Amino acid sequence: MGPTLMRVEDALAQGIAPRRGGTLTTILQPEPPVLQIGVNNQGPTLIAAGKIFQGLVKFSPTLEPLPELAESWTISPDALTYTFKLRNNVKFHDGTPMTADDVIFSIMKFHMEVAPRARAIFQRIDKAEAPDAHTVVLTLKAPFEPFLLMFDVTACAIVPKHLFDGQDYRTAPAVQRPIGTGPFRFAEWQRGNFIRLERFADYWKPGQPYLDAIIYRIVPDSQSRRLALETGQVLMTAAGDIEPFDTPALRARPNLEVLTTGWEYFSPLSWIETNHRVAPLGDVRVRQAISRAIDRNFIAQRLWFNIGKPATNPVASTTKFHDPSARIAGFDPRAAMQLLDAAGLRPNAQGVRATIKHLVLPYGEVWTRLAEYLRQSLRQVGIQLELESTDAGSWARRIGAWEYETSINFVYQFGDPTLGVERTYVSSNIQRVTFTNTGGYSNPRVDQLFAAARDGQTAEQRRAAFSEVQKILVEEVPQIWLMEMAFPTIHDKRVQNAVRLGTGVHASYDDVFLTS
């Protein structure tokens, strides 16, 4: 195991002996449609199903790959062949042994069909072979440096071939009653109320998991979620369960611990989504002006209460190949007005240079407050922002259909810019699909650099291309980056090991225990 993880022996040395038993009661918000990773990849699904399923590897906070269902792996000198040695005592929750056939099926068929992000990467596999029941050999068509990052449970959960092969993967019975290899098996789901997972007695780690059960309560109202944590009805909240402005009061409670680590693999980064097809947003000077009219320190400190930090470029500082020398220009309203003058946007008698519509992100009160701050800030430089409200489903539809002028978006980066950043800026990904290049930005040199970084044979080659592309993007500001986001994991201090990996609360929780 890597040095970033606390072993059981380390816990004992600190006087925290793992204790068997107890139920971890927490929250899942919003309620997911299913708990089958691949069929659904929304945040709540990944959090809860990360206890039911596992990947070949997991990742430390520094994104070092660590063994999970693969006990070891080797990479050939030409970087084309990956050989995974699987653990030989792993069972699915129905008692069936997990073998190399399940792994190859999961990679080459299941995720290739149901998961667009996985499909784009796994299409690079030339052949997948199983020389024996506990060895998987994947041979790539060409080297692909971030390949291992695709084998975390959230990207490629290993599913039972015998329950999916020959069926419609999205409607098979196992989608409704998921069966994986994780430390907890699916037990009960009362829609609108709770999901209960229980200890899997035949889990491959002897003596684990320590918990008897995990119960995810469905609590739609944010203040009710806060109250549930304060009164001990739940022992933990995660992701967006708690509004940032409620966090300081919870941080002050002596029985609670607030963590903002555990998002290193995802590294969500928020921005003002701009539709370049709508005047004047296609003018780089206007986007630069909007960027310079915004005080990101105010946003980080006063709206997010320092949960996260101001963004400096499109690659988060926790993502590989972030170039700290490529930085967007700082807060300067005077410079913003000069840019708007240069773009020919002169103020009218009311001081308004342009009117732009803004679709408010419907993910909670803090996003409404952000929209109101942006309206106030841009009015100072002569841009009138008209706020539009909608629900989450309509927001996603409108962004995907390009039916917006500006909005707020944030996406995961998955440890490497090829996996999570490129998709927003390359012209080949201008699609009517949410979380693609919906803004319509196009720069042939940017396309070339992302391709060079994607296909680079060495980390040095990839770094050079990523550095150059970051320098171009901070000049052209195709989207107006705001925050490197982190979400608080708030838990009762009796909960041990809540966040230990770079995937935080998405981990299997086989090592989580409660002290008395």
GUKOL-152163 format. One line per field, with one value per residue (C-alpha): residue in one letter; y, z, x. Coordinates in nm, 2 decimals. Layout:
GUKOL-152163
residuo = c(A,...)
north = c(Y,...)
up = c(Z,...)
east = c(X,...)
This chain:
GUKOL-152163
residuo = c(M,G,P,T,L,M,R,V,E,D,A,L,A,Q,G,I,A,P,R,R,G,G,T,L,T,T,I,L,Q,P,E,P,P,V,L,Q,I,G,V,N,N,Q,G,P,T,L,I,A,A,G,K,I,F,Q,G,L,V,K,F,S,P,T,L,E,P,L,P,E,L,A,E,S,W,T,I,S,P,D,A,L,T,Y,T,F,K,L,R,N,N,V,K,F,H,D,G,T,P,M,T,A,D,D,V,I,F,S,I,M,K,F,H,M,E,V,A,P,R,A,R,A,I,F,Q,R,I,D,K,A,E,A,P,D,A,H,T,V,V,L,T,L,K,A,P,F,E,P,F,L,L,M,F,D,V,T,A,C,A,I,V,P,K,H,L,F,D,G,Q,D,Y,R,T,A,P,A,V,Q,R,P,I,G,T,G,P,F,R,F,A,E,W,Q,R,G,N,F,I,R,L,E,R,F,A,D,Y,W,K,P,G,Q,P,Y,L,D,A,I,I,Y,R,I,V,P,D,S,Q,S,R,R,L,A,L,E,T,G,Q,V,L,M,T,A,A,G,D,I,E,P,F,D,T,P,A,L,R,A,R,P,N,L,E,V,L,T,T,G,W,E,Y,F,S,P,L,S,W,I,E,T,N,H,R,V,A,P,L,G,D,V,R,V,R,Q,A,I,S,R,A,I,D,R,N,F,I,A,Q,R,L,W,F,N,I,G,K,P,A,T,N,P,V,A,S,T,T,K,F,H,D,P,S,A,R,I,A,G,F,D,P,R,A,A,M,Q,L,L,D,A,A,G,L,R,P,N,A,Q,G,V,R,A,T,I,K,H,L,V,L,P,Y,G,E,V,W,T,R,L,A,E,Y,L,R,Q,S,L,R,Q,V,G,I,Q,L,E,L,E,S,T,D,A,G,S,W,A,R,R,I,G,A,W,E,Y,E,T,S,I,N,F,V,Y,Q,F,G,D,P,T,L,G,V,E,R,T,Y,V,S,S,N,I,Q,R,V,T,F,T,N,T,G,G,Y,S,N,P,R,V,D,Q,L,F,A,A,A,R,D,G,Q,T,A,E,Q,R,R,A,A,F,S,E,V,Q,K,I,L,V,E,E,V,P,Q,I,W,L,M,E,M,A,F,P,T,I,H,D,K,R,V,Q,N,A,V,R,L,G,T,G,V,H,A,S,Y,D,D,V,F,L,T,S)
north = c(0.00,0.35,0.58,0.81,0.55,0.47,0.10,-0.08,-0.12,0.26,0.31,0.07,0.27,0.58,0.41,0.38,0.01,-0.07,-0.17,-0.41,-0.33,-0.04,0.14,0.45,0.67,0.94,1.12,1.08,1.40,1.40,1.05,0.86,0.68,0.35,0.23,0.07,0.25,0.28,0.29,0.60,0.81,1.09,1.19,1.02,0.70,0.69,0.76,0.49,0.23,0.27,0.06,-0.21,-0.23,-0.20,-0.12,-0.29,0.00,0.29,0.62,0.79,1.17,1.22,0.99,0.71,0.39,0.13,-0.23,-0.31,-0.60,-0.62,-0.72,-0.61,-0.50,-0.45,-0.23,-0.34,-0.13,-0.01,0.10,-0.10,-0.40,-0.39,-0.71,-0.73,-1.00,-1.04,-1.15,-1.51,-1.50,-1.24,-1.32,-1.14,-1.08,-1.38,-1.61,-1.64,-1.61,-1.31,-1.40,-1.25,-1.31,-1.07,-0.81,-0.83,-0.83,-0.52,-0.33,-0.44,-0.48,-0.34,0.00,0.03,0.03,0.22,0.48,0.74,0.85,0.49,0.41,0.69,0.54,0.17,0.20,0.24,-0.13,-0.36,-0.68,-0.81,-1.16,-1.39,-1.63,-1.78,-1.71,-1.45,-1.27,-1.00,-0.87,-0.55,-0.45,-0.09,0.02,0.30,0.41,0.62,0.76,0.82,0.47,0.35,0.64,0.47,0.17,0.33,0.21,0.53,0.49,0.12,-0.08,-0.46,-0.62,-0.99,-1.11,-1.39,-1.13,-0.90,-1.09,-1.13,-0.88,-0.51,-0.37,-0.08,-0.28,-0.61,-0.71,-0.66,-0.28,-0.26,-0.49,-0.43,-0.71,-0.63,-0.74,-0.46,-0.48,-0.39,-0.56,-0.40,-0.47,-0.24,0.08,0.27,0.54,0.89,0.76,0.56,0.31,0.04,-0.15,-0.44,-0.61,-0.87,-1.17,-1.32,-1.00,-1.08,-0.89,-1.10,-0.94,-0.65,-0.44,-0.32,-0.16,-0.38,-0.15,0.19,0.37,0.66,0.88,1.08,1.44,1.69,2.00,2.15,2.29,1.95,1.79,2.03,1.96,1.59,1.62,1.86,1.63,1.31,1.16,1.12,1.08,1.21,1.44,1.47,1.64,1.91,1.80,2.10,2.46,2.63,2.91,2.65,2.50,2.75,2.69,2.31,2.34,2.51,2.21,2.01,1.67,1.73,1.72,1.91,1.77,1.92,1.66,1.36,1.54,1.51,1.26,1.45,1.81,1.98,2.33,2.58,2.85,3.09,2.89,3.12,3.05,3.19,3.19,3.47,3.83,3.98,3.66,3.55,3.85,3.75,4.11,4.08,3.75,3.89,4.19,3.97,3.77,4.08,4.22,3.93,3.91,3.54,3.59,3.73,3.43,3.19,3.36,3.51,3.26,2.94,3.02,2.90,2.55,2.54,2.82,3.07,2.91,3.03,2.84,2.55,2.28,2.25,2.27,1.92,1.78,1.65,1.89,2.20,2.49,2.75,3.00,3.01,3.25,3.44,3.82,3.94,4.14,4.49,4.66,4.95,4.72,4.54,4.87,4.95,4.61,4.67,5.01,4.85,4.60,4.89,4.84,5.19,5.27,5.40,5.67,5.42,5.31,4.98,4.85,4.51,4.29,3.92,3.64,3.41,3.07,3.01,2.67,2.50,2.31,2.49,2.83,2.91,2.90,3.15,3.38,3.34,3.45,3.76,3.85,3.82,4.04,4.30,4.28,4.30,4.59,4.79,4.76,4.82,4.47,4.39,4.03,3.90,3.60,3.31,3.02,2.66,2.31,2.07,1.87,2.17,2.32,2.02,2.01,2.38,2.37,2.06,2.22,2.55,2.73,2.97,3.28,3.23,2.99,2.82,2.48,2.26,1.93,1.66,1.64,1.27,1.32,1.41,1.69,1.44,1.27,1.57,1.91,1.85,1.77,2.13,2.30,2.08,2.16,1.79,1.78,2.06,1.86,1.91,1.71,1.85,1.85,1.87,2.18,2.33,2.69,2.63,2.75,2.66,2.71,2.48,2.52,2.42,2.11,2.02,2.07,1.86,1.59,1.60,1.57,1.29,1.09,1.19,0.90,1.04,1.26,1.53,1.55,1.57,1.84,2.06,2.04,2.10,2.40,2.56,2.50,2.64,2.96,3.00,2.93,3.19,3.45,3.35,3.26,3.04,2.98,3.21,3.00,3.08,2.81,2.50,2.33,2.11,1.98,1.93,1.59,1.66,1.37,1.29,1.23,0.88,0.80,0.69,0.69,0.88,1.03,0.85,0.83,1.08,0.97,1.05,0.94,0.73,0.47,0.13,0.21,-0.14,0.03,0.28,0.21,0.38,0.44,0.41)
up = c(0.00,-0.06,0.21,0.19,0.34,0.71,0.76,1.04,1.21,1.20,1.35,1.63,1.69,1.73,1.98,1.74,1.72,1.44,1.60,1.44,1.43,1.40,1.12,0.94,0.87,0.61,0.33,-0.05,-0.23,-0.48,-0.49,-0.79,-1.05,-1.01,-0.83,-1.14,-1.23,-1.60,-1.66,-1.44,-1.35,-1.16,-0.83,-0.59,-0.78,-0.77,-0.40,-0.29,-0.55,-0.47,-0.17,-0.38,-0.67,-0.70,-0.97,-1.05,-0.88,-0.65,-0.61,-0.33,-0.27,-0.50,-0.76,-0.71,-0.83,-0.55,-0.56,-0.54,-0.74,-0.92,-0.66,-0.90,-1.26,-1.50,-1.81,-2.10,-2.20,-2.51,-2.29,-2.51,-2.28,-1.94,-1.74,-1.43,-1.18,-1.01,-0.66,-0.65,-0.36,-0.48,-0.50,-0.62,-0.38,-0.52,-0.43,-0.79,-0.81,-1.00,-1.28,-1.57,-1.79,-1.57,-1.60,-1.98,-2.01,-1.79,-1.99,-2.35,-2.35,-2.06,-2.01,-2.38,-2.45,-2.16,-2.06,-2.32,-2.13,-2.09,-2.46,-2.58,-2.39,-2.42,-2.80,-2.78,-2.67,-2.96,-2.78,-2.43,-2.33,-2.03,-2.02,-1.70,-1.47,-1.27,-1.53,-1.77,-2.06,-2.23,-2.54,-2.67,-3.03,-2.93,-2.59,-2.38,-2.07,-1.85,-1.92,-1.55,-1.44,-1.61,-1.37,-1.06,-0.96,-1.07,-1.42,-1.46,-1.20,-1.24,-1.30,-1.31,-1.67,-1.59,-1.49,-1.80,-2.09,-2.36,-2.20,-2.24,-2.00,-1.91,-1.82,-1.69,-1.35,-1.19,-1.26,-1.00,-0.75,-0.81,-0.74,-0.71,-0.52,-0.27,0.11,0.12,-0.06,-0.17,0.08,0.06,-0.12,-0.01,-0.27,-0.13,0.21,0.23,0.08,0.30,0.23,0.45,0.53,0.27,0.48,0.20,0.13,0.01,0.29,0.60,0.89,0.69,0.64,1.00,0.97,0.97,0.74,0.57,0.54,0.29,0.39,0.12,0.25,-0.03,0.19,0.27,0.61,0.71,0.61,0.83,1.12,1.07,1.11,1.41,1.60,1.52,1.30,1.05,1.13,0.80,0.50,0.18,-0.17,-0.19,0.11,0.31,0.17,0.20,0.41,0.67,0.70,0.94,1.21,1.17,1.18,1.52,1.67,1.89,1.79,1.41,1.17,0.84,0.56,0.21,0.09,-0.12,-0.44,-0.59,-0.86,-0.97,-0.92,-1.02,-1.17,-1.21,-1.48,-1.64,-1.94,-2.25,-2.57,-2.84,-3.10,-2.91,-2.96,-2.80,-2.63,-2.94,-2.90,-2.70,-2.56,-2.41,-2.24,-2.11,-1.97,-1.80,-1.65,-1.52,-1.37,-1.13,-0.79,-0.75,-0.40,-0.29,-0.44,-0.26,0.07,0.10,-0.09,-0.05,0.28,0.16,0.06,-0.26,-0.41,-0.70,-1.04,-1.23,-1.55,-1.70,-1.55,-1.17,-0.96,-0.83,-1.18,-1.36,-1.60,-1.44,-1.54,-1.26,-1.50,-1.71,-1.52,-1.61,-1.56,-1.22,-1.09,-1.25,-1.33,-1.50,-1.74,-1.80,-1.91,-2.14,-2.31,-2.36,-2.51,-2.75,-2.84,-2.94,-2.65,-2.53,-2.24,-2.31,-2.11,-1.83,-1.83,-2.00,-2.27,-2.33,-2.19,-2.14,-2.02,-1.74,-1.67,-1.30,-1.20,-1.00,-0.77,-0.44,-0.27,-0.31,-0.69,-0.67,-0.46,-0.71,-0.99,-0.79,-0.72,-1.09,-1.18,-0.94,-1.05,-1.42,-1.37,-1.24,-1.58,-1.78,-1.85,-1.75,-1.65,-1.67,-1.45,-1.56,-1.33,-1.42,-1.28,-1.30,-1.59,-1.80,-1.73,-1.86,-2.17,-2.25,-2.21,-2.44,-2.69,-2.69,-2.57,-2.34,-2.34,-2.01,-1.72,-1.46,-1.51,-1.34,-1.45,-1.32,-1.45,-1.36,-1.29,-1.64,-1.88,-2.17,-1.96,-1.82,-1.97,-2.34,-2.40,-2.33,-2.58,-2.89,-3.19,-3.27,-2.95,-3.04,-2.98,-2.87,-2.55,-2.20,-2.08,-2.43,-2.60,-2.58,-2.60,-2.96,-2.91,-3.19,-3.23,-3.47,-3.26,-2.95,-3.13,-3.24,-2.89,-2.72,-2.98,-2.92,-2.55,-2.59,-2.81,-2.64,-2.58,-2.26,-1.98,-2.09,-2.44,-2.29,-2.04,-2.32,-2.52,-2.21,-2.10,-2.44,-2.46,-2.11,-2.22,-2.52,-2.33,-2.05,-2.32,-2.51,-2.20,-2.40,-2.06,-1.76,-1.49,-1.13,-0.86,-0.80,-0.61,-0.31,-0.13,0.25,0.41,0.75,1.00,1.36,1.52,1.60,1.22,1.14,0.80,0.62,0.37,0.29,-0.09,-0.38,-0.44,-0.08,-0.01,-0.33,-0.17,-0.07,0.30,0.39,0.65,0.79,1.15,1.44,1.78,2.08)
east = c(0.00,0.11,0.26,-0.04,-0.27,-0.30,-0.26,-0.45,-0.12,-0.08,-0.42,-0.34,-0.02,-0.23,-0.45,-0.75,-0.82,-1.07,-1.40,-1.64,-2.01,-2.24,-2.43,-2.31,-2.61,-2.55,-2.73,-2.76,-2.87,-3.03,-3.18,-3.02,-3.23,-3.03,-2.71,-2.55,-2.22,-2.20,-2.57,-2.58,-2.27,-2.42,-2.25,-2.49,-2.48,-2.10,-2.09,-2.33,-2.24,-1.87,-1.95,-2.12,-1.87,-1.49,-1.23,-0.90,-0.72,-0.79,-0.60,-0.41,-0.46,-0.15,-0.32,-0.08,-0.24,-0.30,-0.42,-0.79,-0.93,-0.59,-0.33,-0.05,0.01,0.30,0.34,0.55,0.86,0.68,0.38,0.14,0.07,-0.09,-0.09,-0.32,-0.29,-0.63,-0.69,-0.80,-1.05,-1.30,-1.67,-1.97,-2.25,-2.44,-2.15,-2.01,-1.63,-1.50,-1.26,-1.07,-1.38,-1.58,-1.31,-1.28,-1.66,-1.68,-1.42,-1.48,-1.86,-2.04,-1.87,-1.79,-2.17,-2.32,-2.05,-1.94,-1.63,-1.51,-1.59,-1.37,-1.07,-1.14,-1.16,-0.79,-0.76,-0.65,-0.71,-0.81,-0.69,-0.72,-0.43,-0.58,-0.87,-0.68,-0.48,-0.60,-0.38,-0.48,-0.29,-0.33,-0.32,-0.08,0.06,-0.18,-0.02,-0.33,-0.47,-0.45,-0.67,-0.96,-0.97,-1.10,-1.45,-1.61,-1.48,-1.49,-1.67,-1.63,-1.97,-2.08,-2.07,-2.33,-2.59,-2.55,-2.42,-2.68,-2.92,-2.99,-2.73,-2.95,-3.26,-3.12,-3.26,-2.92,-2.95,-3.23,-3.06,-2.69,-2.44,-2.07,-1.76,-1.76,-1.76,-2.14,-2.42,-2.75,-3.02,-3.32,-3.44,-3.75,-3.78,-3.78,-3.68,-3.36,-3.11,-2.97,-2.65,-2.53,-2.20,-2.10,-1.99,-1.77,-1.58,-1.22,-1.05,-1.05,-1.23,-1.36,-1.57,-1.60,-1.94,-2.25,-2.44,-2.46,-2.79,-2.83,-3.12,-3.29,-3.34,-3.43,-3.43,-3.09,-3.18,-3.33,-2.99,-2.81,-3.05,-3.01,-2.63,-2.66,-2.90,-2.71,-2.98,-2.70,-2.33,-2.20,-2.28,-2.08,-2.06,-2.33,-2.54,-2.45,-2.45,-2.11,-2.25,-2.37,-2.03,-1.86,-2.13,-2.09,-1.71,-1.74,-1.93,-1.69,-1.83,-1.79,-1.50,-1.50,-1.28,-1.23,-0.99,-1.09,-1.17,-0.82,-0.91,-1.22,-1.09,-1.41,-1.36,-1.64,-1.68,-1.92,-2.04,-2.04,-2.22,-1.99,-2.27,-2.44,-2.31,-2.11,-1.98,-1.79,-1.56,-1.25,-1.23,-1.58,-1.50,-1.17,-1.37,-1.62,-1.33,-1.16,-1.48,-1.51,-1.34,-1.26,-1.12,-1.46,-1.64,-1.40,-1.41,-1.76,-1.97,-1.78,-1.62,-1.28,-1.41,-1.21,-1.00,-0.99,-0.92,-0.61,-0.66,-0.87,-0.65,-0.70,-0.39,-0.46,-0.47,-0.16,0.01,-0.13,0.10,0.11,0.28,-0.04,-0.27,-0.57,-0.55,-0.66,-0.96,-0.95,-1.29,-1.11,-0.93,-1.26,-1.42,-1.13,-1.17,-1.54,-1.46,-1.22,-1.49,-1.72,-1.96,-2.02,-2.26,-2.61,-2.78,-2.84,-2.48,-2.56,-2.32,-2.48,-2.75,-2.68,-2.91,-2.78,-2.93,-2.89,-2.75,-3.03,-2.81,-2.87,-2.88,-2.51,-2.54,-2.83,-2.61,-2.33,-2.56,-2.67,-2.30,-2.22,-2.51,-2.39,-2.02,-2.09,-2.33,-2.03,-1.87,-2.19,-2.31,-2.66,-2.71,-3.07,-3.12,-3.33,-3.44,-3.51,-3.50,-3.20,-3.35,-3.43,-3.09,-2.91,-3.14,-3.09,-2.71,-2.70,-2.93,-2.72,-3.04,-2.86,-2.63,-2.44,-2.47,-2.25,-2.11,-1.86,-1.71,-1.47,-1.11,-1.04,-0.67,-0.56,-0.65,-0.70,-0.98,-1.16,-1.04,-0.99,-1.36,-1.47,-1.23,-1.17,-1.38,-1.43,-1.64,-1.88,-2.20,-2.56,-2.48,-2.42,-2.06,-1.91,-1.78,-2.13,-1.98,-1.87,-1.51,-1.28,-0.91,-0.71,-0.39,-0.57,-0.71,-0.35,-0.20,-0.47,-0.41,-0.04,-0.09,-0.34,-0.10,0.23,0.46,0.62,0.50,0.75,0.60,0.25,0.35,0.49,0.17,-0.05,0.16,0.12,-0.25,-0.30,-0.12,-0.35,-0.66,-0.59,-0.56,-0.88,-1.09,-1.33,-1.50,-1.46,-1.31,-1.41,-1.33,-1.13,-1.41,-1.40,-1.70,-1.71,-1.73,-1.87,-1.88,-1.92,-1.58,-1.68,-1.65,-1.29,-1.13,-1.41,-1.16,-0.83,-0.82,-0.81,-1.17,-1.28,-1.64,-1.65,-1.42,-1.54,-1.54,-1.42,-1.18,-1.44,-1.54,-1.71,-1.56,-1.79)
